[in-house]
Amino acid sequence: MDLVNRFLHYVSFDTQSDELTNMTPSTPGQMIFARELEKELKKIGMTEVSLDENGYLMATLPSNTDKKVPTIGFIAHLDTSPDLSGRHVTPRIVKNYDGNDIVLSQEDNIVLKTEDFPEVKKYIGQDLIVTNGKTLLGADDKAGIAEIISAMEYLINHPEIKHGKIRVAFTPDEEIGKGPHKFDIDRFGADWAYTLDGGEIGELEYENFNAAMAKITFIGRNVHPGYAKHKMINSLRIAIQYAIMLPRWETPEHTEGYEGFYHLISCEGSVEKTVLTYIIRDHDRDRFDRRKKEFEHLTRKINKEFPECASLEIKDQYYNMHEKIEPVKYIVDLAFEAMEKSGVTPSVKPVRGGTDGAQLSFMGLPCPNIFAGGHNFHGRYEFVPIQSMEKASEVVVQIAKLAVEKH
C-alpha cells in the first residue's frame, strides 16, 4: 500500500478521544484502529509487534548493520481531536492546486478561503488532501502514522540501506493529554525518539510550553433580588471581577512566538456558585511560575473583599522539553541534517502547545517533534499536501541512515 492510500484508509477509522470516560484508550475506535495497524505491521515484516490492553502498539525493525548503533524510536498517536467529528471522514484530493479558494461542501457553502488561510498558497502546483467540510481530516496524527509505517516498509524493501534497530510506537489519547501516561519506556527500549506530530513541512521542535490548569470556584449567596441589599453575594459578578484583573493582552489571541498567556476556557455558574477554568502557558519556567503565583495573589485579593468566597486549584500538566533535550541536542542536529538531505528547509521553532514528546522527555526518553505536514488541525479546514507527507517519510529514512553513518 502506498503512502497516500495508507493515509486515506487510516482516516476512515473514527478515533476521537474522550477525556470523560476515564479509560485507556478513552474510546473503542482507537483500539479497533490499533488492531488494524498491528496486522499491517506484521504483514510488512516488522518484528516484536505487540499491542497491550491500553492500546499502546509497538514494533521493531531489526538492525541490518554490524555497527553498534543507538536504537531510535518513531512515535505517532492513534486518536483525533474531540473538537470536531472524526466519523465518516470522506476526504478528497485536489490535484495540482491552482491557488484559488477550495469548495469543501457545495451544499453547505463551506469554503477553504485563501483570504482566511493564506498558507494554502504555499502549495500551488501540489496535491492537497482536504475534508468534505463536515468533519476534521485526521492528519493529526494519522499522517504521522502513515509516514512512519511507509518509511519502515521502504527500509524493509531496500536492505541495501544500512540502519540500526528502530522501534516504532503508536499511542492513544494524545489529544486529551494522556498519551504517555501508560507508555512503557523500558519496554520501548529506544535511546531517543521522535514524534511525527508537527505541522507544516520543515517544522522541527524541541521547545514547548510549560502548562498548568487553574480552577477558581466562587461561592455566593442568593437572596430574592427585590430584598437583596447587603445580603446577596453574586458569585457571577465576583468571577467577572476576578477575570478582568488578569492582564488583558496576555491571552492567546494577542500572543505569539515565546509569549505566554492566560486562557479562560470555561465559565460555568449562577448566583450561588461560579467556576472559572483557565489554562496557563509559558515557555520560560520562571515566568510560568510567576503566572501561577498571579492566580494565588488575585485569589487572596478577592477574598479580602469577599471573605472566603474564592478557592483556587492549580495543577501542572507538562513542562518544556527544552531542558531535557538541550543536553542531547545532537538528536535535534541529526533530524536537522536529515531534513536538509531530503531537500527540506528546517524550521526550528517553539511549539505553542504541548506534545507527547514533552512528557516522554521528562520520563527519560528524549523526544523532539518532527513535521507530519498538515495544516489547520482539529477543524473542517484541515488539509495536508501529499508532497509534505512524502518528505516526512523520507526524513525518517534519512535519520535511520545518518545514525549509522555517524557511529
Contacts in CASP RR format, 6 or more apart in sequence:
PFRMAT RR
TARGET T0000
AUTHOR 0000-0000-0000
METHOD contacts of the structure
MODEL  1
MDLVNRFLHYVSFDTQSDELTNMTPSTPGQMIFARELEKELKKIGMTEVS
LDENGYLMATLPSNTDKKVPTIGFIAHLDTSPDLSGRHVTPRIVKNYDGN
DIVLSQEDNIVLKTEDFPEVKKYIGQDLIVTNGKTLLGADDKAGIAEIIS
AMEYLINHPEIKHGKIRVAFTPDEEIGKGPHKFDIDRFGADWAYTLDGGE
IGELEYENFNAAMAKITFIGRNVHPGYAKHKMINSLRIAIQYAIMLPRWE
TPEHTEGYEGFYHLISCEGSVEKTVLTYIIRDHDRDRFDRRKKEFEHLTR
KINKEFPECASLEIKDQYYNMHEKIEPVKYIVDLAFEAMEKSGVTPSVKP
VRGGTDGAQLSFMGLPCPNIFAGGHNFHGRYEFVPIQSMEKASEVVVQIA
KLAVEKH
1 9 0 8 1.000
1 40 0 8 1.000
2 150 0 8 1.000
3 146 0 8 1.000
3 147 0 8 1.000
3 150 0 8 1.000
3 386 0 8 1.000
3 389 0 8 1.000
3 390 0 8 1.000
3 393 0 8 1.000
4 93 0 8 1.000
4 129 0 8 1.000
4 386 0 8 1.000
4 389 0 8 1.000
6 146 0 8 1.000
6 149 0 8 1.000
6 150 0 8 1.000
7 129 0 8 1.000
7 139 0 8 1.000
7 142 0 8 1.000
7 143 0 8 1.000
7 146 0 8 1.000
7 384 0 8 1.000
7 389 0 8 1.000
8 91 0 8 1.000
8 129 0 8 1.000
10 33 0 8 1.000
10 142 0 8 1.000
10 145 0 8 1.000
10 146 0 8 1.000
11 89 0 8 1.000
11 91 0 8 1.000
11 137 0 8 1.000
11 138 0 8 1.000
11 139 0 8 1.000
11 142 0 8 1.000
12 89 0 8 1.000
13 29 0 8 1.000
13 32 0 8 1.000
13 33 0 8 1.000
13 36 0 8 1.000
14 29 0 8 1.000
14 86 0 8 1.000
14 87 0 8 1.000
14 88 0 8 1.000
14 89 0 8 1.000
15 27 0 8 1.000
15 29 0 8 1.000
15 30 0 8 1.000
15 33 0 8 1.000
15 78 0 8 1.000
15 79 0 8 1.000
15 80 0 8 1.000
15 86 0 8 1.000
16 27 0 8 1.000
16 79 0 8 1.000
16 80 0 8 1.000
16 81 0 8 1.000
16 82 0 8 1.000
16 85 0 8 1.000
16 86 0 8 1.000
16 87 0 8 1.000
16 175 0 8 1.000
17 25 0 8 1.000
17 26 0 8 1.000
17 27 0 8 1.000
17 30 0 8 1.000
17 79 0 8 1.000
17 80 0 8 1.000
17 81 0 8 1.000
17 82 0 8 1.000
17 172 0 8 1.000
17 173 0 8 1.000
17 174 0 8 1.000
17 175 0 8 1.000
17 176 0 8 1.000
17 178 0 8 1.000
18 26 0 8 1.000
18 27 0 8 1.000
18 82 0 8 1.000
18 176 0 8 1.000
19 26 0 8 1.000
19 82 0 8 1.000
19 176 0 8 1.000
19 178 0 8 1.000
21 27 0 8 1.000
24 54 0 8 1.000
24 55 0 8 1.000
24 172 0 8 1.000
24 173 0 8 1.000
24 178 0 8 1.000
24 181 0 8 1.000
24 182 0 8 1.000
25 31 0 8 1.000
25 34 0 8 1.000
25 54 0 8 1.000
25 55 0 8 1.000
25 78 0 8 1.000
25 79 0 8 1.000
25 172 0 8 1.000
25 173 0 8 1.000
26 79 0 8 1.000
26 172 0 8 1.000
26 173 0 8 1.000
26 176 0 8 1.000
26 178 0 8 1.000
27 79 0 8 1.000
30 55 0 8 1.000
30 78 0 8 1.000
30 79 0 8 1.000
30 172 0 8 1.000
30 173 0 8 1.000
31 55 0 8 1.000
31 172 0 8 1.000
33 78 0 8 1.000
34 51 0 8 1.000
34 55 0 8 1.000
34 57 0 8 1.000
34 78 0 8 1.000
34 170 0 8 1.000
34 172 0 8 1.000
35 51 0 8 1.000
37 57 0 8 1.000
37 78 0 8 1.000
37 145 0 8 1.000
37 149 0 8 1.000
37 170 0 8 1.000
38 49 0 8 1.000
38 51 0 8 1.000
38 57 0 8 1.000
40 149 0 8 1.000
41 49 0 8 1.000
41 57 0 8 1.000
41 59 0 8 1.000
41 149 0 8 1.000
41 152 0 8 1.000
41 168 0 8 1.000
42 49 0 8 1.000
44 149 0 8 1.000
44 152 0 8 1.000
44 153 0 8 1.000
44 156 0 8 1.000
45 156 0 8 1.000
46 59 0 8 1.000
46 60 0 8 1.000
46 61 0 8 1.000
46 152 0 8 1.000
46 156 0 8 1.000
46 168 0 8 1.000
47 59 0 8 1.000
47 60 0 8 1.000
47 61 0 8 1.000
47 62 0 8 1.000
48 58 0 8 1.000
48 59 0 8 1.000
48 60 0 8 1.000
49 57 0 8 1.000
49 58 0 8 1.000
49 59 0 8 1.000
49 60 0 8 1.000
50 57 0 8 1.000
50 58 0 8 1.000
50 59 0 8 1.000
50 187 0 8 1.000
51 57 0 8 1.000
51 58 0 8 1.000
52 184 0 8 1.000
54 172 0 8 1.000
54 182 0 8 1.000
55 78 0 8 1.000
55 171 0 8 1.000
55 172 0 8 1.000
56 169 0 8 1.000
56 170 0 8 1.000
56 171 0 8 1.000
56 172 0 8 1.000
56 182 0 8 1.000
56 183 0 8 1.000
56 184 0 8 1.000
57 78 0 8 1.000
57 169 0 8 1.000
57 170 0 8 1.000
57 171 0 8 1.000
58 167 0 8 1.000
58 168 0 8 1.000
58 169 0 8 1.000
58 187 0 8 1.000
58 188 0 8 1.000
59 152 0 8 1.000
59 167 0 8 1.000
59 168 0 8 1.000
59 169 0 8 1.000
60 165 0 8 1.000
60 166 0 8 1.000
60 167 0 8 1.000
60 168 0 8 1.000
61 152 0 8 1.000
61 155 0 8 1.000
61 156 0 8 1.000
61 163 0 8 1.000
61 165 0 8 1.000
61 166 0 8 1.000
61 167 0 8 1.000
61 168 0 8 1.000
62 165 0 8 1.000
63 69 0 8 1.000
63 163 0 8 1.000
63 164 0 8 1.000
63 165 0 8 1.000
64 159 0 8 1.000
64 162 0 8 1.000
64 163 0 8 1.000
64 164 0 8 1.000
65 162 0 8 1.000
65 163 0 8 1.000
65 164 0 8 1.000
65 404 0 8 1.000
67 162 0 8 1.000
67 164 0 8 1.000
67 404 0 8 1.000
67 407 0 8 1.000
68 407 0 8 1.000
69 163 0 8 1.000
69 164 0 8 1.000
69 165 0 8 1.000
69 403 0 8 1.000
69 404 0 8 1.000
69 407 0 8 1.000
70 164 0 8 1.000
70 191 0 8 1.000
70 192 0 8 1.000
70 403 0 8 1.000
70 407 0 8 1.000
71 164 0 8 1.000
71 165 0 8 1.000
71 166 0 8 1.000
71 167 0 8 1.000
71 189 0 8 1.000
71 190 0 8 1.000
71 191 0 8 1.000
72 164 0 8 1.000
72 165 0 8 1.000
72 166 0 8 1.000
72 167 0 8 1.000
72 190 0 8 1.000
72 191 0 8 1.000
72 192 0 8 1.000
72 193 0 8 1.000
72 194 0 8 1.000
72 399 0 8 1.000
72 400 0 8 1.000
72 403 0 8 1.000
73 166 0 8 1.000
73 167 0 8 1.000
73 168 0 8 1.000
73 169 0 8 1.000
73 188 0 8 1.000
73 190 0 8 1.000
73 192 0 8 1.000
73 193 0 8 1.000
73 194 0 8 1.000
74 148 0 8 1.000
74 151 0 8 1.000
74 166 0 8 1.000
74 167 0 8 1.000
74 168 0 8 1.000
74 169 0 8 1.000
74 193 0 8 1.000
74 194 0 8 1.000
74 195 0 8 1.000
74 196 0 8 1.000
74 396 0 8 1.000
75 168 0 8 1.000
75 169 0 8 1.000
75 170 0 8 1.000
75 171 0 8 1.000
75 193 0 8 1.000
75 194 0 8 1.000
75 195 0 8 1.000
75 196 0 8 1.000
75 197 0 8 1.000
75 356 0 8 1.000
75 357 0 8 1.000
75 360 0 8 1.000
75 367 0 8 1.000
76 141 0 8 1.000
76 142 0 8 1.000
76 144 0 8 1.000
76 145 0 8 1.000
76 147 0 8 1.000
76 148 0 8 1.000
76 170 0 8 1.000
76 171 0 8 1.000
76 195 0 8 1.000
76 196 0 8 1.000
76 197 0 8 1.000
76 372 0 8 1.000
77 141 0 8 1.000
77 170 0 8 1.000
77 171 0 8 1.000
77 172 0 8 1.000
77 173 0 8 1.000
77 174 0 8 1.000
77 175 0 8 1.000
77 179 0 8 1.000
77 197 0 8 1.000
77 356 0 8 1.000
78 141 0 8 1.000
78 145 0 8 1.000
78 170 0 8 1.000
78 171 0 8 1.000
78 172 0 8 1.000
79 172 0 8 1.000
79 173 0 8 1.000
79 174 0 8 1.000
79 175 0 8 1.000
79 176 0 8 1.000
80 86 0 8 1.000
80 136 0 8 1.000
80 138 0 8 1.000
80 140 0 8 1.000
80 141 0 8 1.000
80 142 0 8 1.000
80 175 0 8 1.000
81 136 0 8 1.000
81 140 0 8 1.000
81 175 0 8 1.000
81 377 0 8 1.000
81 378 0 8 1.000
81 379 0 8 1.000
82 175 0 8 1.000
82 176 0 8 1.000
83 136 0 8 1.000
83 378 0 8 1.000
83 379 0 8 1.000
84 135 0 8 1.000
84 136 0 8 1.000
84 378 0 8 1.000
84 379 0 8 1.000
84 380 0 8 1.000
85 134 0 8 1.000
85 135 0 8 1.000
85 136 0 8 1.000
86 135 0 8 1.000
86 136 0 8 1.000
86 138 0 8 1.000
87 135 0 8 1.000
88 135 0 8 1.000
89 131 0 8 1.000
89 132 0 8 1.000
89 135 0 8 1.000
89 136 0 8 1.000
89 137 0 8 1.000
89 138 0 8 1.000
90 132 0 8 1.000
90 135 0 8 1.000
91 129 0 8 1.000
91 130 0 8 1.000
91 131 0 8 1.000
91 132 0 8 1.000
91 137 0 8 1.000
92 129 0 8 1.000
92 130 0 8 1.000
92 132 0 8 1.000
93 127 0 8 1.000
93 128 0 8 1.000
93 129 0 8 1.000
93 130 0 8 1.000
93 386 0 8 1.000
94 102 0 8 1.000
94 127 0 8 1.000
94 128 0 8 1.000
94 129 0 8 1.000
94 130 0 8 1.000
95 127 0 8 1.000
96 125 0 8 1.000
96 126 0 8 1.000
96 127 0 8 1.000
97 120 0 8 1.000
97 123 0 8 1.000
97 124 0 8 1.000
97 125 0 8 1.000
97 126 0 8 1.000
97 127 0 8 1.000
97 128 0 8 1.000
98 124 0 8 1.000
98 125 0 8 1.000
99 114 0 8 1.000
99 120 0 8 1.000
99 121 0 8 1.000
99 124 0 8 1.000
100 114 0 8 1.000
101 111 0 8 1.000
101 112 0 8 1.000
101 113 0 8 1.000
101 114 0 8 1.000
102 111 0 8 1.000
102 112 0 8 1.000
102 120 0 8 1.000
102 128 0 8 1.000
102 130 0 8 1.000
102 383 0 8 1.000
103 110 0 8 1.000
103 111 0 8 1.000
103 112 0 8 1.000
104 110 0 8 1.000
104 111 0 8 1.000
104 112 0 8 1.000
104 130 0 8 1.000
104 131 0 8 1.000
104 132 0 8 1.000
104 133 0 8 1.000
104 380 0 8 1.000
104 381 0 8 1.000
105 132 0 8 1.000
105 133 0 8 1.000
105 134 0 8 1.000
108 133 0 8 1.000
108 134 0 8 1.000
110 133 0 8 1.000
110 134 0 8 1.000
110 380 0 8 1.000
112 120 0 8 1.000
112 130 0 8 1.000
112 381 0 8 1.000
112 383 0 8 1.000
114 120 0 8 1.000
114 121 0 8 1.000
116 381 0 8 1.000
117 375 0 8 1.000
117 376 0 8 1.000
117 381 0 8 1.000
119 200 0 8 1.000
119 375 0 8 1.000
120 128 0 8 1.000
120 375 0 8 1.000
120 383 0 8 1.000
122 200 0 8 1.000
123 385 0 8 1.000
123 387 0 8 1.000
123 388 0 8 1.000
126 385 0 8 1.000
126 386 0 8 1.000
126 387 0 8 1.000
127 385 0 8 1.000
127 386 0 8 1.000
127 387 0 8 1.000
128 383 0 8 1.000
128 384 0 8 1.000
128 385 0 8 1.000
128 386 0 8 1.000
129 137 0 8 1.000
129 139 0 8 1.000
129 383 0 8 1.000
129 384 0 8 1.000
129 385 0 8 1.000
129 386 0 8 1.000
130 137 0 8 1.000
130 382 0 8 1.000
130 383 0 8 1.000
131 137 0 8 1.000
131 379 0 8 1.000
131 380 0 8 1.000
131 381 0 8 1.000
131 382 0 8 1.000
131 383 0 8 1.000
133 380 0 8 1.000
133 381 0 8 1.000
134 380 0 8 1.000
135 380 0 8 1.000
136 377 0 8 1.000
136 378 0 8 1.000
136 379 0 8 1.000
136 380 0 8 1.000
136 382 0 8 1.000
137 379 0 8 1.000
137 382 0 8 1.000
137 383 0 8 1.000
137 384 0 8 1.000
138 377 0 8 1.000
138 382 0 8 1.000
139 372 0 8 1.000
139 373 0 8 1.000
139 374 0 8 1.000
139 377 0 8 1.000
139 382 0 8 1.000
139 383 0 8 1.000
139 384 0 8 1.000
140 175 0 8 1.000
140 197 0 8 1.000
140 198 0 8 1.000
140 199 0 8 1.000
140 372 0 8 1.000
140 374 0 8 1.000
140 377 0 8 1.000
140 378 0 8 1.000
140 382 0 8 1.000
141 174 0 8 1.000
141 196 0 8 1.000
141 197 0 8 1.000
141 372 0 8 1.000
143 196 0 8 1.000
143 372 0 8 1.000
143 373 0 8 1.000
143 374 0 8 1.000
143 384 0 8 1.000
143 389 0 8 1.000
143 392 0 8 1.000
144 196 0 8 1.000
144 197 0 8 1.000
144 372 0 8 1.000
144 389 0 8 1.000
144 392 0 8 1.000
145 170 0 8 1.000
146 389 0 8 1.000
146 393 0 8 1.000
147 196 0 8 1.000
147 372 0 8 1.000
147 389 0 8 1.000
147 392 0 8 1.000
147 393 0 8 1.000
147 396 0 8 1.000
148 168 0 8 1.000
148 196 0 8 1.000
148 393 0 8 1.000
148 396 0 8 1.000
149 168 0 8 1.000
150 393 0 8 1.000
151 393 0 8 1.000
151 394 0 8 1.000
151 396 0 8 1.000
151 397 0 8 1.000
151 400 0 8 1.000
152 166 0 8 1.000
152 168 0 8 1.000
154 393 0 8 1.000
154 397 0 8 1.000
155 161 0 8 1.000
155 163 0 8 1.000
155 166 0 8 1.000
155 397 0 8 1.000
155 400 0 8 1.000
161 397 0 8 1.000
161 400 0 8 1.000
161 401 0 8 1.000
162 401 0 8 1.000
162 404 0 8 1.000
163 400 0 8 1.000
163 401 0 8 1.000
163 403 0 8 1.000
163 404 0 8 1.000
164 400 0 8 1.000
164 403 0 8 1.000
164 404 0 8 1.000
166 400 0 8 1.000
167 188 0 8 1.000
167 189 0 8 1.000
167 190 0 8 1.000
167 193 0 8 1.000
169 183 0 8 1.000
169 188 0 8 1.000
169 193 0 8 1.000
171 179 0 8 1.000
171 180 0 8 1.000
171 183 0 8 1.000
171 356 0 8 1.000
172 178 0 8 1.000
172 179 0 8 1.000
173 179 0 8 1.000
173 181 0 8 1.000
174 197 0 8 1.000
174 356 0 8 1.000
177 317 0 8 1.000
177 318 0 8 1.000
177 359 0 8 1.000
179 356 0 8 1.000
179 359 0 8 1.000
180 356 0 8 1.000
180 357 0 8 1.000
180 359 0 8 1.000
180 360 0 8 1.000
180 363 0 8 1.000
181 359 0 8 1.000
183 360 0 8 1.000
183 363 0 8 1.000
185 360 0 8 1.000
185 363 0 8 1.000
185 364 0 8 1.000
185 365 0 8 1.000
188 365 0 8 1.000
190 365 0 8 1.000
192 328 0 8 1.000
192 331 0 8 1.000
192 365 0 8 1.000
192 366 0 8 1.000
192 367 0 8 1.000
193 357 0 8 1.000
193 360 0 8 1.000
193 365 0 8 1.000
193 366 0 8 1.000
193 367 0 8 1.000
194 331 0 8 1.000
194 335 0 8 1.000
194 367 0 8 1.000
194 368 0 8 1.000
194 369 0 8 1.000
194 370 0 8 1.000
194 396 0 8 1.000
194 399 0 8 1.000
195 355 0 8 1.000
195 356 0 8 1.000
195 357 0 8 1.000
195 360 0 8 1.000
195 367 0 8 1.000
195 368 0 8 1.000
195 369 0 8 1.000
195 370 0 8 1.000
196 369 0 8 1.000
196 370 0 8 1.000
196 371 0 8 1.000
196 372 0 8 1.000
196 392 0 8 1.000
196 396 0 8 1.000
197 355 0 8 1.000
197 356 0 8 1.000
197 369 0 8 1.000
197 370 0 8 1.000
197 372 0 8 1.000
198 205 0 8 1.000
198 351 0 8 1.000
198 355 0 8 1.000
198 369 0 8 1.000
198 370 0 8 1.000
198 371 0 8 1.000
198 372 0 8 1.000
198 373 0 8 1.000
198 374 0 8 1.000
199 371 0 8 1.000
199 372 0 8 1.000
199 373 0 8 1.000
199 374 0 8 1.000
199 375 0 8 1.000
199 377 0 8 1.000
200 347 0 8 1.000
200 371 0 8 1.000
200 373 0 8 1.000
200 374 0 8 1.000
200 375 0 8 1.000
200 388 0 8 1.000
201 344 0 8 1.000
201 371 0 8 1.000
201 373 0 8 1.000
201 385 0 8 1.000
201 387 0 8 1.000
201 388 0 8 1.000
201 391 0 8 1.000
201 392 0 8 1.000
202 339 0 8 1.000
202 344 0 8 1.000
202 345 0 8 1.000
202 346 0 8 1.000
202 347 0 8 1.000
202 371 0 8 1.000
202 391 0 8 1.000
203 347 0 8 1.000
203 349 0 8 1.000
203 369 0 8 1.000
203 370 0 8 1.000
203 371 0 8 1.000
203 373 0 8 1.000
204 332 0 8 1.000
204 335 0 8 1.000
204 336 0 8 1.000
204 339 0 8 1.000
204 346 0 8 1.000
204 347 0 8 1.000
204 348 0 8 1.000
204 368 0 8 1.000
204 369 0 8 1.000
204 370 0 8 1.000
204 371 0 8 1.000
205 348 0 8 1.000
205 349 0 8 1.000
205 350 0 8 1.000
205 351 0 8 1.000
205 355 0 8 1.000
205 368 0 8 1.000
205 369 0 8 1.000
205 370 0 8 1.000
206 321 0 8 1.000
206 322 0 8 1.000
206 325 0 8 1.000
206 326 0 8 1.000
206 329 0 8 1.000
206 332 0 8 1.000
206 348 0 8 1.000
206 368 0 8 1.000
206 369 0 8 1.000
207 283 0 8 1.000
207 320 0 8 1.000
207 321 0 8 1.000
207 322 0 8 1.000
207 325 0 8 1.000
207 349 0 8 1.000
207 350 0 8 1.000
207 351 0 8 1.000
208 283 0 8 1.000
208 318 0 8 1.000
208 320 0 8 1.000
208 321 0 8 1.000
208 322 0 8 1.000
208 350 0 8 1.000
208 351 0 8 1.000
208 353 0 8 1.000
208 354 0 8 1.000
208 355 0 8 1.000
208 358 0 8 1.000
208 369 0 8 1.000
209 260 0 8 1.000
209 281 0 8 1.000
209 282 0 8 1.000
209 283 0 8 1.000
209 318 0 8 1.000
209 320 0 8 1.000
209 350 0 8 1.000
209 351 0 8 1.000
209 352 0 8 1.000
209 353 0 8 1.000
209 354 0 8 1.000
210 281 0 8 1.000
210 282 0 8 1.000
210 283 0 8 1.000
210 284 0 8 1.000
210 285 0 8 1.000
210 288 0 8 1.000
210 316 0 8 1.000
210 318 0 8 1.000
210 319 0 8 1.000
210 320 0 8 1.000
211 279 0 8 1.000
211 280 0 8 1.000
211 281 0 8 1.000
211 316 0 8 1.000
211 317 0 8 1.000
211 318 0 8 1.000
211 319 0 8 1.000
211 353 0 8 1.000
211 354 0 8 1.000
212 279 0 8 1.000
212 280 0 8 1.000
212 288 0 8 1.000
212 291 0 8 1.000
212 292 0 8 1.000
212 314 0 8 1.000
212 315 0 8 1.000
212 316 0 8 1.000
212 317 0 8 1.000
213 277 0 8 1.000
213 278 0 8 1.000
213 279 0 8 1.000
213 280 0 8 1.000
213 314 0 8 1.000
213 315 0 8 1.000
213 317 0 8 1.000
214 277 0 8 1.000
214 278 0 8 1.000
214 279 0 8 1.000
214 280 0 8 1.000
214 292 0 8 1.000
214 295 0 8 1.000
214 312 0 8 1.000
214 313 0 8 1.000
214 314 0 8 1.000
215 275 0 8 1.000
215 276 0 8 1.000
215 277 0 8 1.000
215 278 0 8 1.000
215 312 0 8 1.000
215 313 0 8 1.000
215 314 0 8 1.000
216 239 0 8 1.000
216 242 0 8 1.000
216 275 0 8 1.000
216 276 0 8 1.000
216 278 0 8 1.000
216 295 0 8 1.000
216 299 0 8 1.000
216 310 0 8 1.000
216 311 0 8 1.000
216 312 0 8 1.000
216 313 0 8 1.000
217 273 0 8 1.000
217 274 0 8 1.000
217 275 0 8 1.000
217 310 0 8 1.000
217 311 0 8 1.000
217 313 0 8 1.000
218 235 0 8 1.000
218 238 0 8 1.000
218 239 0 8 1.000
218 242 0 8 1.000
218 273 0 8 1.000
218 274 0 8 1.000
218 275 0 8 1.000
218 276 0 8 1.000
218 302 0 8 1.000
218 309 0 8 1.000
218 310 0 8 1.000
219 233 0 8 1.000
219 235 0 8 1.000
219 272 0 8 1.000
219 273 0 8 1.000
219 308 0 8 1.000
219 309 0 8 1.000
219 310 0 8 1.000
219 311 0 8 1.000
220 233 0 8 1.000
220 234 0 8 1.000
220 235 0 8 1.000
220 238 0 8 1.000
220 271 0 8 1.000
220 272 0 8 1.000
220 273 0 8 1.000
220 309 0 8 1.000
221 231 0 8 1.000
221 232 0 8 1.000
221 233 0 8 1.000
221 271 0 8 1.000
221 272 0 8 1.000
222 232 0 8 1.000
222 270 0 8 1.000
222 271 0 8 1.000
222 272 0 8 1.000
223 231 0 8 1.000
223 232 0 8 1.000
225 232 0 8 1.000
232 271 0 8 1.000
233 306 0 8 1.000
233 309 0 8 1.000
234 271 0 8 1.000
235 269 0 8 1.000
235 270 0 8 1.000
235 271 0 8 1.000
235 272 0 8 1.000
235 273 0 8 1.000
235 274 0 8 1.000
235 309 0 8 1.000
236 269 0 8 1.000
236 270 0 8 1.000
236 271 0 8 1.000
236 274 0 8 1.000
238 274 0 8 1.000
238 302 0 8 1.000
238 306 0 8 1.000
238 309 0 8 1.000
238 310 0 8 1.000
239 267 0 8 1.000
239 269 0 8 1.000
239 274 0 8 1.000
239 276 0 8 1.000
241 302 0 8 1.000
242 276 0 8 1.000
242 298 0 8 1.000
242 302 0 8 1.000
242 310 0 8 1.000
243 264 0 8 1.000
243 267 0 8 1.000
243 276 0 8 1.000
245 298 0 8 1.000
245 301 0 8 1.000
246 262 0 8 1.000
246 294 0 8 1.000
246 298 0 8 1.000
247 262 0 8 1.000
248 254 0 8 1.000
249 255 0 8 1.000
250 259 0 8 1.000
250 260 0 8 1.000
250 261 0 8 1.000
250 262 0 8 1.000
251 261 0 8 1.000
251 262 0 8 1.000
251 263 0 8 1.000
251 264 0 8 1.000
252 261 0 8 1.000
252 263 0 8 1.000
254 261 0 8 1.000
255 261 0 8 1.000
256 352 0 8 1.000
257 349 0 8 1.000
257 350 0 8 1.000
257 352 0 8 1.000
258 283 0 8 1.000
258 284 0 8 1.000
258 350 0 8 1.000
260 281 0 8 1.000
260 282 0 8 1.000
260 283 0 8 1.000
260 287 0 8 1.000
260 291 0 8 1.000
261 280 0 8 1.000
261 281 0 8 1.000
261 282 0 8 1.000
262 278 0 8 1.000
262 279 0 8 1.000
262 280 0 8 1.000
262 291 0 8 1.000
262 294 0 8 1.000
263 278 0 8 1.000
263 279 0 8 1.000
263 280 0 8 1.000
263 281 0 8 1.000
264 276 0 8 1.000
264 277 0 8 1.000
264 278 0 8 1.000
265 277 0 8 1.000
265 278 0 8 1.000
265 279 0 8 1.000
266 275 0 8 1.000
266 276 0 8 1.000
266 277 0 8 1.000
267 274 0 8 1.000
267 275 0 8 1.000
267 276 0 8 1.000
267 277 0 8 1.000
268 274 0 8 1.000
268 275 0 8 1.000
269 275 0 8 1.000
278 295 0 8 1.000
279 317 0 8 1.000
280 288 0 8 1.000
280 291 0 8 1.000
280 292 0 8 1.000
280 295 0 8 1.000
280 314 0 8 1.000
281 288 0 8 1.000
281 352 0 8 1.000
281 353 0 8 1.000
282 288 0 8 1.000
282 291 0 8 1.000
283 320 0 8 1.000
283 322 0 8 1.000
283 350 0 8 1.000
285 319 0 8 1.000
285 320 0 8 1.000
285 323 0 8 1.000
292 314 0 8 1.000
295 312 0 8 1.000
295 314 0 8 1.000
296 312 0 8 1.000
296 314 0 8 1.000
299 310 0 8 1.000
299 311 0 8 1.000
299 312 0 8 1.000
302 309 0 8 1.000
302 310 0 8 1.000
303 309 0 8 1.000
303 310 0 8 1.000
318 354 0 8 1.000
318 358 0 8 1.000
318 359 0 8 1.000
318 362 0 8 1.000
319 358 0 8 1.000
319 362 0 8 1.000
320 358 0 8 1.000
321 355 0 8 1.000
321 357 0 8 1.000
321 358 0 8 1.000
321 361 0 8 1.000
321 362 0 8 1.000
321 366 0 8 1.000
321 367 0 8 1.000
321 368 0 8 1.000
324 361 0 8 1.000
324 362 0 8 1.000
324 364 0 8 1.000
324 366 0 8 1.000
325 331 0 8 1.000
325 332 0 8 1.000
325 361 0 8 1.000
325 366 0 8 1.000
325 368 0 8 1.000
328 366 0 8 1.000
331 366 0 8 1.000
331 368 0 8 1.000
332 348 0 8 1.000
332 368 0 8 1.000
334 399 0 8 1.000
334 402 0 8 1.000
334 403 0 8 1.000
334 406 0 8 1.000
335 346 0 8 1.000
335 368 0 8 1.000
335 370 0 8 1.000
335 395 0 8 1.000
335 399 0 8 1.000
336 346 0 8 1.000
336 348 0 8 1.000
337 398 0 8 1.000
337 402 0 8 1.000
338 395 0 8 1.000
338 398 0 8 1.000
338 399 0 8 1.000
338 401 0 8 1.000
338 402 0 8 1.000
339 345 0 8 1.000
339 346 0 8 1.000
339 395 0 8 1.000
339 398 0 8 1.000
340 346 0 8 1.000
341 398 0 8 1.000
341 402 0 8 1.000
342 391 0 8 1.000
342 394 0 8 1.000
342 395 0 8 1.000
342 398 0 8 1.000
343 391 0 8 1.000
344 391 0 8 1.000
344 395 0 8 1.000
351 369 0 8 1.000
355 369 0 8 1.000
356 367 0 8 1.000
357 365 0 8 1.000
357 367 0 8 1.000
357 368 0 8 1.000
357 369 0 8 1.000
358 367 0 8 1.000
360 367 0 8 1.000
361 367 0 8 1.000
370 392 0 8 1.000
370 395 0 8 1.000
371 388 0 8 1.000
371 392 0 8 1.000
372 384 0 8 1.000
372 389 0 8 1.000
372 392 0 8 1.000
373 384 0 8 1.000
373 385 0 8 1.000
373 388 0 8 1.000
373 389 0 8 1.000
373 392 0 8 1.000
374 382 0 8 1.000
374 383 0 8 1.000
374 384 0 8 1.000
374 385 0 8 1.000
374 388 0 8 1.000
375 382 0 8 1.000
375 383 0 8 1.000
375 384 0 8 1.000
376 382 0 8 1.000
376 383 0 8 1.000
END
